[in-house]
Amino acid sequence: MWIELFLCLFLAHLVADFVLQTNKICKDKAEKKWLSPYHYAHAVVVFAVSWLVVFDIRFWWCAAVIGVSHFFIDMWKSYREEKVVWFVVDQILHLAVLVCVAVFWCRAYDWCIPFGVAPRTVAIAVAVVACWRPANIFIKLMLKHYSVNMPEETTSSGFNAGALIGNLERWLILAFVLMQHYEALGLLIAAKSIIRFGDKETTKTEYVLAGTLLSIFIAVIAGLAVSRF
């Protein structure tokens, strides 16, 4: 089924676009536009990861289509402001290409996930990665869109405790939803509320509350989506 191929390509996209692409690379692409060498290198990475995850030598030209389209979409996005709407549109365009490629390939060739990996396993991997850096970026842009000020929590070493807590929080919620332990989800939310009960900083409290609700929303949606498999 094309949905299985789409899941594999989606996982490859998340790994290439968020795990293998650092903030430094994104900043350079946004500042230098088409002059940035990272635009071209990143397209090659997308091509390679997409081809590798399908594990079929014949897929090379489809992987090339994905890599080239990814290049042009990213180039277009580099001329846009750093706003949540452009982030969402960018990802929708990437996923639309993956859907088209998956549908075409599965109609033309017989294909199944390599090494007998179950579709649910791939779906869980997609959810885990999506709840990591993509979620962090989306939440940051959403808070910026609604002018929710970010408190200074980053130490001189550059370690961001808030990002780490958010990642762990989403992974725990994802696990609870997959195991259908919704009571544990309630306890986690209640525990975080108690920790923040005595906090008198309105700005910090609003930031944490908004970020927490967005984290919960993303993780629950991801968990429910995986539960369909």
C-alpha positions as CSV (number, residue, x, y, z in Angstrom):
1,M,0.0,0.0,0.0
2,W,1.1,3.5,-0.8
3,I,0.6,4.6,2.9
4,E,3.4,2.3,4.0
5,L,5.8,3.8,1.4
6,F,4.6,7.3,2.5
7,L,5.4,6.5,6.1
8,C,9.0,5.5,5.2
9,L,9.4,8.6,3.1
10,F,7.9,10.7,5.9
11,L,10.5,9.2,8.3
12,A,13.3,9.9,5.8
13,H,12.0,13.5,5.5
14,L,11.9,14.1,9.2
15,V,15.4,12.7,9.7
16,A,16.9,14.7,6.8
17,D,15.0,17.9,7.4
18,F,15.2,18.1,11.2
19,V,17.7,15.6,12.6
20,L,20.5,16.1,10.1
21,Q,19.9,19.8,9.5
22,T,21.2,22.0,12.3
23,N,20.1,25.5,13.3
24,K,23.4,26.8,11.8
25,I,22.5,25.3,8.4
26,C,18.9,26.8,8.5
27,K,20.3,30.2,9.5
28,D,22.8,30.2,6.6
29,K,20.2,29.1,4.1
30,A,17.8,31.9,5.3
31,E,20.5,34.6,5.2
32,K,22.4,33.7,2.0
33,K,19.4,32.3,0.0
34,W,20.5,30.6,-3.2
35,L,24.2,31.5,-2.5
36,S,24.2,29.2,0.5
37,P,26.0,25.9,-0.3
38,Y,23.8,24.2,2.3
39,H,20.8,24.4,0.0
40,Y,22.5,22.1,-2.5
41,A,24.1,19.8,0.1
42,H,20.8,19.4,1.9
43,A,19.0,18.4,-1.3
44,V,21.6,15.7,-1.8
45,V,21.0,14.5,1.8
46,V,17.3,14.3,1.2
47,F,17.8,12.4,-2.0
48,A,20.2,9.9,-0.3
49,V,18.1,9.3,2.8
50,S,14.9,8.9,0.7
51,W,16.5,6.4,-1.6
52,L,18.1,4.5,1.3
53,V,14.9,4.1,3.3
54,V,13.0,2.6,0.3
55,F,15.9,0.1,-0.2
56,D,15.1,-0.3,-3.9
57,I,17.7,0.5,-6.6
58,R,14.9,1.4,-9.1
59,F,13.7,4.2,-6.7
60,W,16.7,6.4,-7.5
61,W,14.9,8.7,-9.9
62,C,11.9,9.1,-7.5
63,A,14.4,10.0,-4.8
64,A,15.9,12.5,-7.2
65,V,12.4,14.0,-7.7
66,I,12.0,14.3,-3.9
67,G,15.5,15.9,-3.6
68,V,15.0,18.4,-6.4
69,S,11.5,19.4,-5.2
70,H,12.8,19.7,-1.7
71,F,15.5,22.1,-3.0
72,F,13.0,24.4,-4.7
73,I,10.6,24.4,-1.8
74,D,13.3,25.2,0.6
75,M,14.6,27.9,-1.7
76,W,11.2,29.5,-1.9
77,K,10.8,29.3,1.9
78,S,14.2,31.0,2.4
79,Y,12.7,34.2,0.9
80,R,9.9,34.2,3.5
81,E,9.8,35.5,7.0
82,E,10.3,33.1,9.9
83,K,6.6,32.6,10.7
84,V,4.5,29.6,11.6
85,V,2.3,29.9,8.5
86,W,5.4,29.5,6.2
87,F,6.7,26.6,8.3
88,V,3.4,24.8,7.9
89,V,3.0,25.6,4.2
90,D,6.6,24.4,3.7
91,Q,5.9,21.1,5.4
92,I,2.6,20.6,3.6
93,L,4.3,21.1,0.2
94,H,7.0,18.5,1.1
95,L,4.4,16.0,2.3
96,A,2.3,16.5,-0.9
97,V,5.3,15.6,-3.0
98,L,5.9,12.4,-0.8
99,V,2.2,11.4,-1.2
100,C,2.4,11.8,-5.0
101,V,5.6,9.8,-5.3
102,A,4.3,7.1,-3.0
103,V,1.0,6.7,-4.9
104,F,2.7,6.7,-8.3
105,W,5.4,4.2,-7.2
106,C,3.0,1.7,-5.6
107,R,0.8,1.8,-8.7
108,A,3.8,1.1,-10.9
109,Y,5.7,-1.4,-8.8
110,D,5.2,-4.0,-6.1
111,W,6.8,-2.8,-2.9
112,C,6.8,-3.6,0.8
113,I,8.7,-2.2,3.8
114,P,12.3,-3.7,3.8
115,F,13.4,-6.4,6.3
116,G,9.8,-7.2,7.2
117,V,9.4,-4.1,9.4
118,A,5.8,-3.6,10.5
119,P,4.0,-0.4,9.4
120,R,3.2,0.4,13.0
121,T,6.9,0.3,13.9
122,V,7.6,2.9,11.2
123,A,4.6,5.0,12.3
124,I,5.9,5.0,15.9
125,A,9.4,6.1,14.6
126,V,7.7,8.9,12.7
127,A,5.8,10.0,15.8
128,V,8.9,9.9,18.0
129,V,10.9,12.0,15.6
130,A,8.0,14.4,14.9
131,C,7.6,15.0,18.7
132,W,11.3,16.0,18.8
133,R,12.8,18.9,16.8
134,P,9.8,19.5,14.5
135,A,7.5,20.0,17.5
136,N,10.1,22.3,19.2
137,I,10.2,24.5,16.1
138,F,6.4,24.5,15.6
139,I,5.8,25.4,19.3
140,K,8.5,28.2,19.2
141,L,6.9,29.7,16.0
142,M,3.4,29.4,17.4
143,L,4.4,31.2,20.6
144,K,6.1,33.9,18.6
145,H,3.0,34.3,16.4
146,Y,0.9,35.0,19.5
147,S,3.6,37.2,21.1
148,V,4.1,34.9,24.1
149,N,7.4,36.2,25.4
150,M,10.1,33.6,26.0
151,P,11.8,33.7,29.5
152,E,15.6,33.6,29.6
153,E,16.3,30.0,30.6
154,T,19.4,29.3,28.4
155,T,22.6,29.0,30.3
156,S,26.0,30.2,29.1
157,S,26.7,26.7,27.8
158,G,23.7,27.0,25.5
159,F,21.8,24.2,27.2
160,N,18.0,24.8,27.0
161,A,16.3,23.0,29.9
162,G,12.9,23.9,28.5
163,A,13.5,22.2,25.2
164,L,14.7,19.0,27.0
165,I,11.6,19.0,29.3
166,G,9.3,19.5,26.3
167,N,10.9,16.6,24.4
168,L,10.6,14.3,27.4
169,E,7.1,15.5,28.1
170,R,5.9,14.7,24.5
171,W,7.6,11.3,24.4
172,L,5.9,10.4,27.7
173,I,2.5,11.5,26.5
174,L,3.0,9.7,23.2
175,A,3.8,6.5,25.2
176,F,0.8,6.9,27.5
177,V,-1.5,7.4,24.5
178,L,-0.1,4.3,22.7
179,M,-0.5,2.2,25.8
180,Q,-4.0,3.8,26.4
181,H,-3.0,4.9,29.9
182,Y,-4.9,8.2,29.8
183,E,-4.9,8.4,33.6
184,A,-1.1,8.6,33.6
185,L,-1.5,11.5,31.1
186,G,-3.7,13.3,33.6
187,L,-1.2,12.7,36.4
188,L,1.6,14.1,34.3
189,I,-0.3,17.3,33.5
190,A,-1.4,17.7,37.2
191,A,2.2,17.2,38.4
192,K,3.5,19.9,36.1
193,S,0.7,22.2,37.3
194,I,1.7,21.7,41.0
195,I,5.3,22.4,40.2
196,R,4.3,25.7,38.7
197,F,1.7,26.6,41.4
198,G,4.0,28.9,43.4
199,D,5.5,30.7,40.3
200,K,4.7,34.4,40.5
201,E,6.2,35.4,37.2
202,T,3.2,35.9,34.9
203,T,5.2,36.0,31.7
204,K,7.0,32.7,32.5
205,T,3.8,31.0,33.6
206,E,2.0,32.0,30.4
207,Y,4.9,30.8,28.3
208,V,5.1,27.4,30.1
209,L,1.3,26.9,30.0
210,A,1.0,27.7,26.3
211,G,4.0,25.5,25.5
212,T,2.7,22.7,27.6
213,L,-0.8,22.8,26.0
214,L,0.8,22.8,22.5
215,S,3.1,19.9,23.5
216,I,0.1,17.9,24.8
217,F,-1.8,18.6,21.6
218,I,1.0,17.5,19.3
219,A,1.8,14.3,21.3
220,V,-1.8,13.3,21.6
221,I,-2.5,13.8,17.9
222,A,0.7,11.8,17.1
223,G,-0.3,9.0,19.4
224,L,-3.9,8.8,18.0
225,A,-2.5,8.8,14.5
226,V,-0.2,5.9,15.3
227,S,-3.0,4.0,17.0
228,R,-4.7,3.7,13.6
229,F,-2.0,1.2,12.6
